[in-house]
Amino acid sequence: MLEETRGWRKVSCQWLAIGMLGVASFAWGGMATAAEFSVLPLGDSITAGNGFGGYRAQLGTDLTSQGHTFHLLGSQVMQDGGETSAALRAPYDGLHHEGHGGWRIDQLDANLNGNTNADASTNGGYYITGGNGTGRDPIYPNYALVLAGINDVNQYFGQKSDAGQQMDADELLPILQGRVTSLVDNLSTLRPDTRIMLSNVIPYANGLLNDQVTGATTAQRQIWAAEDGVSAEQEHGVNHYVILYNKWLANEFVPAQQAAGVNIELVDQYQNFLMPDGSVRGWGPDEPNGYADYGLHPNQFGYDLMGATWAAAINQHLIAQTVCEATINRADGSITLTNTSDAPIAIQSLSLISTAGAISVADLTPITGNYDSNGNQQVDDQPWVITEQSATNFREASTGDAGSIAVGGSVQLSLAGGWTATPYEELQVNIQLGDGSSAYTNVVYTGTPIVVGDLDGNGTIDRTDYNLLTASGETDLSALLKVQAYRQGDLNGDGSNDYEDFRLFKNAYIAEHGDAAFAAMVAVPEPTAMPLALGMALLLFGAIVKRQASTSRLICRVS
């Protein structure tokens, strides 16, 4: 039977099935088609989380309950010694994030495609683009969950407190506005297909209550409450400035960004920390507390509310935006894009993304020159242009109005070979619609999966694969993309072709053809492969001698 793998990306992120720790079931408002995608949590210590992985635990529980498979991105892992307890709710993969304690918005911005070296937690920066000595590949998240700003307020409060001055909204707000504008501009330019889910700032409960600095006297809080349209209980401490910033995000900034075609939406996390009477959780002695400390970091109850809110936003976006299906034939590498919605799709741009490097640009039949005004005009009667083309990223766009794919219509993006056949199945196909929003595509792999050991991807493990393996024996392949390295014998993805890869190949060959066939192939190599086979034999002999010197190592390597 032919196997199909559905989703944006084939990844392994299985979440433990657990209860919701008292959090009520979230009203999803509909079911999205099960999808596979990647998520970048980006922010400060609230994003980093604690205990059970912050909001990421509930995020994982809710998304997988909807049938989704997802992969969290980021150079950071669980902090505050929470690795053990976090493992109760999420695997190691589920702990990845880009949350940095104490960081302002501008610090996050500066490290998307740079390195400020502010402290050790930068991890070398370049969170989006990778490289530059970080040892990390570029990332292409489907979703960026952005939550930051409270440290900007904190540090401004500290400056005013040290100077013996009162906080000034007319001074603080432009600082916050300029920083978040720069971050969104930078992120949307680097990754225009990433859906930026920008959260407002959550309430700062009970923190920084110096009325001489904040101006939040009893009388002034009543005035602010009337102006802001909230309960006076929300106007304690610095929270008035949080409210002003959040109102600007909702009423001005995000709508303007959307009108300009930026792939962004606002997610309201602030409301998770309000009581029915409009007061903030934890500001009264009998209220259920959503905070773990002095009113800045949520406890797990609060984090679970946040995780459910993020998950609901992602699910609703999937319901609205998944309108196409890309079929990848494993046997020939062809790629077909089909409109599976009930209406024509206005398509402004198209991008293929493969972090592993599975795109064969030479074998694509892009819209540019084939289905535009310079081709058969199936998609557009105006010219398209290719803006990026590499093994990891291919992007093209219309130079005029959006083109269109009819209901049930298909576009052959590659007749054969556009996808390089390896076990790496993580190709993303993203579409920008005519209104500037993005529509993600459900990716379906058809045919028999490529097994580890089939280096040339022809569906069987044979002598050709053995020759490819031995040709690069004992070679450092870490400078290559994953697909390139695999085709030169890096079967376990560790960046080298070594004994472990030879062992994996041997086991795979024997599983398909038997012990005798492997022994016969190794015993009588082709003339051109004899020196290479001898080298691999010496490598194997050396590994055996080394293994005999350590019983524990030998036991660990038995498979």
C-alpha positions in Angstrom: 0.0 0.0 0.0 1.3 3.5 -0.8 1.8 5.6 2.2 0.8 9.3 2.4 2.2 11.8 4.8 0.1 14.9 5.1 1.0 18.3 6.5 3.2 21.3 6.0 6.1 19.6 7.5 6.9 16.0 8.5 8.3 16.4 12.0 8.4 14.4 15.2 6.9 16.2 18.1 4.6 14.0 20.1 3.1 15.5 23.2 2.1 13.5 26.3 -1.7 13.2 26.8 -2.4 14.8 30.1 -5.1 16.8 31.9 -5.3 20.6 31.6 -4.5 21.3 35.3 -7.9 22.7 36.0 -8.1 25.0 32.9 -11.5 24.9 31.3 -11.8 23.5 27.8 -11.2 26.3 25.2 -13.9 27.1 22.7 -12.2 26.4 19.4 -15.0 27.6 17.1 -14.2 25.0 14.4 -11.8 22.3 13.4 -9.0 23.0 11.0 -7.6 20.3 8.7 -4.9 18.5 10.5 -1.6 20.3 9.6 2.1 20.1 10.3 3.9 23.4 10.9 6.6 25.2 12.9 6.3 27.8 15.6 8.9 30.3 16.9 8.1 31.5 20.5 9.8 34.9 20.6 10.0 37.2 23.6 11.4 37.8 27.1 11.3 35.7 30.3 7.5 35.3 30.1 8.1 33.4 26.8 11.0 31.5 28.3 8.6 30.1 30.9 9.2 27.9 33.9 8.0 24.8 35.7 6.2 22.9 32.9 7.6 24.8 29.9 5.6 28.0 30.3 2.7 28.4 27.8 4.3 25.8 25.4 2.9 22.9 27.4 -0.8 23.9 27.0 0.0 25.0 23.4 1.2 21.5 22.6 -1.7 19.8 24.3 -4.4 21.9 22.5 -2.8 21.8 19.1 -2.2 18.0 19.1 -5.8 17.5 20.4 -6.9 19.1 17.1 -4.7 16.6 15.1 -1.9 19.0 14.4 1.8 18.1 14.4 4.2 21.0 15.1 7.8 21.8 15.7 9.0 24.5 18.1 12.0 26.5 17.0 14.6 28.5 18.9 18.2 28.4 20.2 16.9 28.4 23.9 15.6 25.4 25.9 13.8 25.3 29.2 15.3 27.6 31.9 15.3 27.8 35.7 16.2 24.2 36.2 12.8 23.1 34.9 14.0 20.4 32.5 12.9 17.5 34.7 9.4 18.8 35.5 8.9 20.0 32.0 9.5 16.5 30.7 6.3 15.4 32.4 4.3 17.5 30.0 6.4 17.9 26.9 9.4 16.2 25.2 12.8 18.0 24.9 11.8 19.2 21.4 8.8 20.9 22.9 10.9 23.2 25.1 12.7 25.1 22.3 12.0 28.8 22.2 13.6 32.2 21.8 12.6 33.7 25.2 15.3 35.8 26.8 15.0 37.0 30.4 15.1 40.8 30.9 15.3 41.6 27.2 13.6 44.6 25.7 11.9 44.6 22.2 15.0 46.3 20.6 17.3 43.5 21.9 15.1 40.8 20.4 15.0 42.8 17.1 18.8 43.2 17.0 19.4 39.5 17.3 17.0 38.3 14.5 19.8 38.9 11.9 22.7 39.9 14.1 24.4 39.4 17.4 24.5 42.0 20.2 26.6 39.9 22.5 24.6 41.4 25.3 25.1 38.3 27.5 25.5 34.6 27.2 21.8 34.1 26.5 22.2 35.5 23.0 23.5 32.1 21.9 25.3 33.9 19.1 22.2 35.7 17.8 21.1 35.4 14.2 17.9 33.6 15.4 16.2 33.8 12.0 19.1 33.7 9.5 21.4 31.3 11.4 25.0 30.8 10.3 27.6 33.4 11.3 29.3 30.9 13.6 26.2 29.9 15.4 26.1 26.4 14.1 22.4 26.8 13.4 20.6 26.7 10.0 18.2 29.5 8.9 14.7 28.9 10.2 11.4 29.5 8.4 8.7 29.4 11.0 5.1 29.3 9.9 4.1 31.2 13.1 6.1 33.6 15.3 4.5 34.1 18.7 5.8 37.5 19.8 5.3 38.7 23.3 7.5 41.5 24.6 7.4 45.0 26.0 7.2 44.7 29.8 11.0 45.0 30.2 10.9 48.2 28.2 8.4 49.6 30.7 10.4 48.2 33.7 13.7 49.7 32.6 12.0 53.1 31.8 10.5 53.0 35.3 14.0 52.3 36.8 15.5 55.3 34.9 12.8 57.6 36.1 13.0 56.3 39.7 16.8 56.8 39.8 16.3 60.3 38.5 13.5 61.1 41.0 11.1 61.8 38.1 7.6 60.7 37.2 7.0 58.5 34.2 5.7 60.3 31.1 3.4 58.5 28.6 4.3 61.0 25.9 7.9 60.0 26.3 7.5 56.2 26.9 5.0 55.3 24.2 7.0 56.6 21.2 9.9 54.4 22.5 7.7 51.3 22.6 6.1 52.1 19.3 9.4 52.6 17.5 10.9 49.4 18.8 7.9 47.2 18.0 7.6 48.8 14.5 11.3 48.0 13.8 11.0 44.4 15.1 7.9 43.7 12.9 9.5 45.4 9.9 12.6 43.3 10.3 10.8 40.0 10.9 8.3 40.5 8.1 11.1 41.4 5.7 13.3 38.4 6.6 10.4 36.0 6.6 7.4 37.5 4.7 5.5 34.2 4.8 5.7 33.8 8.6 2.5 34.7 10.3 3.4 37.2 13.1 1.1 36.6 16.0 1.8 39.7 18.1 0.5 39.6 21.7 -0.3 42.6 23.7 1.5 42.9 27.1 -0.1 41.1 30.0 -1.0 43.1 33.2 1.8 43.9 35.6 0.1 42.8 38.8 1.2 44.4 42.0 4.5 45.5 40.6 6.3 48.9 40.7 3.7 50.6 42.9 5.7 53.8 43.6 3.1 56.4 43.0 5.7 59.2 42.9 7.2 57.5 39.8 4.1 56.0 38.2 1.7 58.8 39.1 -0.9 56.1 39.9 -2.4 57.8 42.9 -5.9 56.8 44.0 -7.4 60.0 42.4 -5.3 59.6 39.2 -6.3 56.0 38.8 -10.0 57.0 38.7 -9.2 59.6 36.0 -7.2 57.1 33.9 -9.8 54.4 34.3 -12.5 56.7 32.8 -10.1 57.6 29.9 -9.1 54.0 29.2 -12.5 52.5 29.7 -11.3 50.0 32.2 -11.7 49.3 35.9 -9.7 51.5 38.2 -8.2 48.3 39.7 -6.3 47.9 36.4 -4.6 51.2 36.8 -2.2 50.3 39.7 1.5 50.8 39.3 2.9 50.9 35.8 -0.2 49.1 34.3 -1.6 52.3 33.0 1.3 52.5 30.5 0.7 48.9 29.6 -2.9 49.7 28.8 -2.0 52.7 26.7 0.5 50.6 24.7 -2.0 47.8 24.2 -4.7 50.2 22.9 -2.2 51.6 20.4 -1.4 48.1 19.2 -5.0 47.1 18.7 -6.4 50.4 17.3 -3.6 51.7 15.2 -0.5 49.6 14.7 -1.7 46.2 13.8 -4.5 47.5 11.5 -2.0 49.7 9.7 0.4 46.8 9.3 -2.3 44.6 7.9 -3.4 47.3 5.4 0.2 47.5 4.3 0.2 43.7 3.5 2.2 42.5 6.5 1.3 39.0 7.6 0.3 39.9 11.2 -2.5 39.7 13.7 -3.0 40.7 17.3 -3.5 38.1 20.0 -5.1 39.3 23.2 -3.3 37.7 26.1 -4.1 40.6 28.5 -7.7 39.4 28.9 -6.5 36.1 30.4 -5.5 37.9 33.5 -8.7 39.8 34.2 -11.5 38.8 36.6 -15.1 39.1 35.6 -15.4 42.4 37.4 -12.5 43.9 35.4 -9.8 43.6 38.2 -6.5 41.8 37.6 -6.0 38.3 38.9 -4.1 38.2 42.2 -4.7 41.9 43.1 -7.3 40.8 45.7 -6.9 38.3 48.6 -9.7 35.9 47.5 -9.0 35.9 43.7 -7.5 33.0 41.8 -4.0 33.9 41.1 -2.5 33.8 37.6 1.0 34.9 38.7 3.9 33.0 40.2 5.8 35.9 41.9 5.3 39.6 42.4 3.0 40.0 39.5 5.2 39.8 36.5 5.5 36.1 35.6 2.5 33.9 35.3 2.2 30.7 37.3 1.2 27.5 35.5 -2.4 28.4 35.7 -1.8 31.6 33.9 0.6 30.0 31.4 -2.0 27.4 30.5 -4.5 30.2 29.8 -1.9 31.8 27.5 -1.1 28.5 25.7 -4.8 27.9 25.0 -5.1 31.4 23.6 -2.1 30.9 21.3 -3.4 27.5 20.1 -6.9 28.9 19.4 -5.4 31.7 17.3 -3.3 29.3 15.3 -6.2 27.0 14.8 -8.5 29.8 13.6 -5.8 30.9 11.2 -5.5 27.4 9.8 -9.3 27.2 9.3 -9.2 30.4 7.3 -6.0 30.0 5.4 -5.4 26.3 4.4 -6.8 26.4 0.8 -4.4 24.4 -1.3 -2.7 21.0 -1.4 0.7 20.3 -2.7 1.3 16.7 -3.8 4.9 15.5 -3.9 5.5 12.2 -5.7 8.3 10.4 -3.9 9.0 8.2 -7.0 9.8 11.0 -9.4 10.0 14.2 -7.2 7.2 16.0 -9.1 5.3 18.7 -7.3 1.7 19.6 -8.1 -0.3 22.4 -6.5 -4.1 22.1 -6.4 -6.8 24.5 -5.3 -8.8 22.4 -2.8 -11.1 25.3 -1.7 -14.5 26.2 -2.9 -13.4 29.4 -4.6 -10.7 30.6 -7.0 -7.5 31.6 -5.3 -6.0 35.0 -6.0 -2.2 34.3 -5.8 0.3 37.1 -5.5 3.4 35.1 -4.7 4.5 31.6 -4.1 7.4 30.2 -2.1 9.0 26.8 -1.5 11.0 26.4 1.7 13.2 23.4 2.7 15.7 23.9 5.5 17.2 20.5 4.6 17.9 21.7 1.1 15.5 19.4 -0.9 14.6 22.0 -3.6 16.1 21.3 -7.0 15.7 24.7 -8.7 16.8 23.4 -12.2 13.9 20.9 -12.1 11.1 23.3 -11.2 8.5 24.6 -13.7 7.7 27.8 -11.9 4.8 30.1 -12.7 7.5 32.6 -14.0 7.9 31.9 -17.7 5.5 28.9 -17.7 2.1 29.9 -16.4 2.3 33.8 -16.6 2.2 36.2 -19.5 5.4 34.7 -20.9 3.9 31.2 -20.7 0.5 29.8 -21.2 -1.2 32.3 -18.9 -2.8 29.5 -16.9 -2.2 31.4 -13.6 -1.7 35.0 -14.7 -1.8 37.2 -17.8 0.9 39.4 -16.3 4.6 38.6 -15.9 6.0 36.9 -12.8 9.6 37.2 -11.5 11.8 34.9 -9.4 13.1 36.7 -6.4 15.0 33.9 -4.6 16.2 30.5 -5.8 18.3 28.1 -3.9 18.1 24.5 -2.5 16.5 26.0 0.7 14.3 28.8 -0.6 12.5 29.5 -3.9 10.2 32.5 -4.2 8.5 34.1 -7.1 5.9 36.8 -7.4 3.6 38.7 -9.8 4.8 42.0 -11.0 1.3 43.3 -11.3 -2.1 42.2 -9.9 -2.6 38.7 -8.4 -3.0 35.7 -10.7 -5.6 33.0 -10.1 -6.0 29.3 -9.7 -9.4 28.0 -10.4 -11.5 25.8 -8.1 -10.0 22.3 -8.5 -7.3 23.7 -10.8 -3.8 22.3 -10.6 -0.4 23.8 -11.4 2.6 21.5 -12.1 5.4 23.2 -10.2 7.8 20.4 -11.2 7.3 17.7 -13.8 10.0 15.6 -12.1 12.9 16.1 -9.7 11.8 19.4 -8.1 11.9 17.6 -4.7 15.1 15.7 -4.1 14.1 12.3 -2.8 15.6 11.6 0.7 14.0 10.7 4.0 13.8 14.5 4.7 10.2 15.4 4.1 9.8 18.9 5.4 9.1 21.0 2.3 6.8 24.0 2.9 4.7 25.6 0.1 3.4 29.0 1.0 1.1 31.3 -0.9 0.6 35.1 -0.5 -3.0 36.0 -1.6 -4.0 39.0 -3.5 -5.1 40.8 -0.3 -1.6 40.4 1.2 -2.6 37.6 3.6 -0.9 34.2 3.5 -2.5 30.9 2.7 -0.5 27.8 3.8 -0.6 24.6 1.8 -1.2 21.1 3.1 1.7 19.0 1.8 1.0 15.4 0.8 3.8 12.9 0.0 2.6 10.0 -2.1 4.4 6.7 -3.0 6.7 4.6 -0.9 8.8 6.5 1.6 12.5 6.8 1.0 14.2 4.5 3.5 17.5 5.4 5.2 20.2 3.8 3.1 18.7 4.6 -0.3 21.1 7.4 -1.0 20.1 8.1 -4.6 16.4 7.9 -3.8 15.4 5.4 -6.5 13.3 3.3 -4.1 15.8 0.5 -3.4 19.1 0.1 -1.6 21.7 -1.3 -4.0 25.3 -1.2 -5.1 25.0 2.4 -6.4 24.1 3.5 -2.9 27.0 1.5 -1.5 29.4 3.2 -3.9 28.0 6.6 -2.9 28.5 5.8 0.7 32.1 4.6 0.4 33.1 7.4 -1.9 32.8 9.8 1.0 33.8 7.5 3.8 35.3 9.1 6.9 34.5 12.6 5.6 33.3 15.8 7.4 30.1 16.8 5.7 29.0 19.4 8.3 29.3 22.3 5.8 26.7 20.7 3.5 22.9 21.0 3.7 21.2 17.9 5.2 20.0 16.6 1.8 23.5 17.0 0.2 25.2 15.4 3.2 22.7 12.5 3.2 23.4 11.8 -0.5 27.1 11.6 0.4 26.5 9.0 3.2 25.5 11.0 6.3 22.7 8.7 7.2 22.2 9.8 10.8 22.4 13.5 10.2 25.4 14.2 12.4 27.4 16.0 9.7 29.8 13.3 8.9 30.1 10.0 7.0 31.7 7.6 9.5 31.3 4.1 11.0 27.9 4.8 12.4 26.6 5.5 8.9 28.3 2.4 7.5 26.6 0.4 10.3 23.2 1.9 9.4 23.7 1.2 5.7 24.7 -2.4 6.4 21.6 -3.0 8.5 19.3 -1.5 6.0 20.9 -3.4 3.1 20.6 -6.7 4.9 17.0 -5.9 5.9 16.2 -5.6 2.2 18.4 -8.2 0.6 19.8 -10.5 3.3 23.2 -11.2 4.9 24.5 -13.2 2.0 23.8 -10.5 -0.5 25.7 -7.9 1.6 28.6 -10.2 2.1 28.8 -10.9 -1.7 28.7 -7.2 -2.5 31.4 -6.3 -0.1 33.6 -9.2 -1.0 33.7 -8.4 -4.7 33.5 -4.7 -5.2 33.4 -3.1 -8.6 37.0 -2.2 -9.9 36.4 1.5 -9.5 35.2 1.0 -6.0 38.0 -1.3 -4.7 40.2 1.4 -3.2 37.2 3.0 -1.6 35.9 -0.3 -0.2 39.4 -1.1 1.2 39.3 2.3 2.9 35.9 1.6 4.4 37.2 -1.9 5.5 40.1 -0.3 7.3 37.8 2.2 8.9 35.6 -0.6 10.1 38.6 -2.6 11.4 39.8 0.4 13.3 36.4 1.0 14.8 36.2 -2.7 15.9 39.6 -2.5 17.6 38.6 0.7 19.3 35.3 -0.8 20.4 37.1 -3.9 21.8 39.0 -1.5 24.1 35.8 -0.4 25.8 33.1 -3.0 26.8 30.7 -0.3 27.8 31.0 1.5 24.4 30.6 -1.8 22.6 27.4 -2.5 24.5 26.0 0.9 23.8 26.5 0.5 20.0 24.9 -2.9 19.6 21.7 -2.6 17.5 
